Amino acid sequence: MKEKEFIKIIKTTLKSDYIGDDCAYLKDLGIVMTQDSLVEGVHFSRHFATPYQLGFKSVAVNISDICASGAEPKYLTIALSLPHITDTDFIKEFYIGAKKASNGAKIVGGDITGADKIFISVTAIGSTKNRKISARSHARVGQKIVIAGEHGSSALGLNLLKGMYYPRLSEDERFYFTNSHLMPKVQIGFSEQIAKTQKTDYAMTDTSDGLADALFNIAEASKVMLDVDFDKIPYAESLKKITDYEDLILFGGEDYGLIATVDDPQDLTVIGEVKEGNGVKINYPGFSQFFEKNDIERNLYNHFKE
Amino acid sequence: MKEKEFIKIIKTTLKSDYIGDDCAYLKDLGIVMTQDSLVEGVHFSRHFATPYQLGFKSVAVNISDICASGAEPKYLTIALSLPHITDTDFIKEFYIGAKKASNGAKIVGGDITGADKIFISVTAIGSTKNRKISARSHARVGQKIVIAGEHGSSALGLNLLKGMYYPRLSEDERFYFTNSHLMPKVQIGFSEQIAKTQKTDYAMTDTSDGLADALFNIAEASKVMLDVDFDKIPYAESLKKITDYEDLILFGGEDYGLIATVDDPQDLTVIGEVKEGNGVKINYPGFSQFFEKNDIERNLYNHFKE
């Protein structure tokens, strides 16, 4: 799927200023809005995920987008398309999981239709009341880059679910990583702290398609360079048991962490600084690596594909 | 698809008061919200509809839900899942059609993913500013039943698209009916007039699943009887060339007309009156027919199925 190319065509066709951030910011209504879909065989497999986990994750990824804007998650609608053989227990478990992930937002509607495969599309609405709202284009030279959430765990969990063998991981560690993939934790507290306390504009986005991609999206939209110290990025200690764990941390997707560039980092975890230039620079002990558009796109995280 | 059964389970699982009307009314934000999906092979076929028509209809059915609430259509997001072979022209034509049907609402986001079949899920937001918002439970005995939109045309159009042969219809008439199905007219003026001028509560819903179903939904939610004179229902004159055209008018879906029960019908087309009792009574010259829950469900309109 040539997703980025298609989005360019949509922007041109609609002449829209709204498309580009994790949410559309609808100032006149005091809300943000986002819609994200999960397709069976593309984003998940029924062999790996229970209906509860599917409901949970479908809502979590949309709550994460609301958090990336800085708004307060308020309402959700869910469109479900299901094979005709689906039983009522599936629906019940799905909605219990969806409710669990809603972080206080209310599920207020949607529809159910038939289909060959499961298709889930969730829309989330957030309130901007008493919040400063982010934009990817708001990064400014001199700001600190702050982060919430471990990175790399979800991608390793997906590898485990797909049957890849990591002999050095314990049973507990395997469970930890697969659970990170199936039921991602949303960074609602980090989002609220920034949106309620920053006095100046800030950029924020979630790391749904990988940390490097998220950093790059801010760098590109703001025309700056994001300079990051690899050792400051939070990740699970046992990830180090994996060869090339650095790639999982930078390019693995679906951790649904948040990164932001802020003038006042307070007590948040700082991983780097916004500098003049473009692209993303990752500093390892002793050397640095520079990523431009092509590097990011070549390494772009591929969600589950059957 | 046991859609009504599933919705009951969802309502029980969520303990939600919001589900039941065409839109969820989110009073604290001053908005209404709705999400509706179209699935290839269930709601449409690519053999019948161009990408432009698909974009148009996907948006029109959601704008129609906003109109049914009485709110002003403001914003839309569109989630598209497309087979990998889809070309960029499809996307472009789809969005031109979507924009055409948006009636001034802005398309502000959504996403694109891969899938085996086309799946379209649209969310629409409406503003309740200076509008009185409808509920299906607001019908009161003595109110007049008013209507907008021709009925039966879309269902006949679908039959024509499916290859049914109606020798008495002219080429122009065939085009008229298929076009009614592929590019339904949304009753935005009727909705605005009612929502801006009615001084008392009113019920309103669209006729997406057929006129009889819409009448019945209001009767059931309001615990009243809707008493309708068949001859007052607007329909295309040439529909009379079809045997059993009365069934198309009452049970054919996807005309996306609106019906409302109001205290002050003004210049609107009155088709009947709200009375004590339950269900729907249709009066023909010389006799009356009474419809209860089972009659409606037995005749419920089936969207296109491959």
Interface residues (C-beta under 8 A of the other chain):
Chain A: M1 E3 E5 F6 I7 I9 I10 T13 L14 S16 Y18 I19 C23 A24 L26 D28 L29 G30 I31 M33 T34 Q35 D36 S37 V39 G41 V42 H43 K74 Y75 T77 I78 A79 S81 L82 H84 T88 I91 K92 Y95 I96 K99 K106 I107 V108 G109 G110 D111 I112 T113 G114 A115 D116 K117 F119 S121 T123 I125 S127
Chain B: M1 E3 E5 F6 I7 I9 I10 T13 L14 S16 Y18 I19 C23 A24 L26 D28 L29 G30 I31 M33 T34 Q35 D36 S37 V39 G41 V42 H43 K74 Y75 T77 I78 A79 S81 L82 H84 T88 I91 K92 Y95 I96 K99 K106 I107 V108 G109 G110 D111 I112 T113 G114 A115 D116 K117 F119 S121 T123 I125 S127
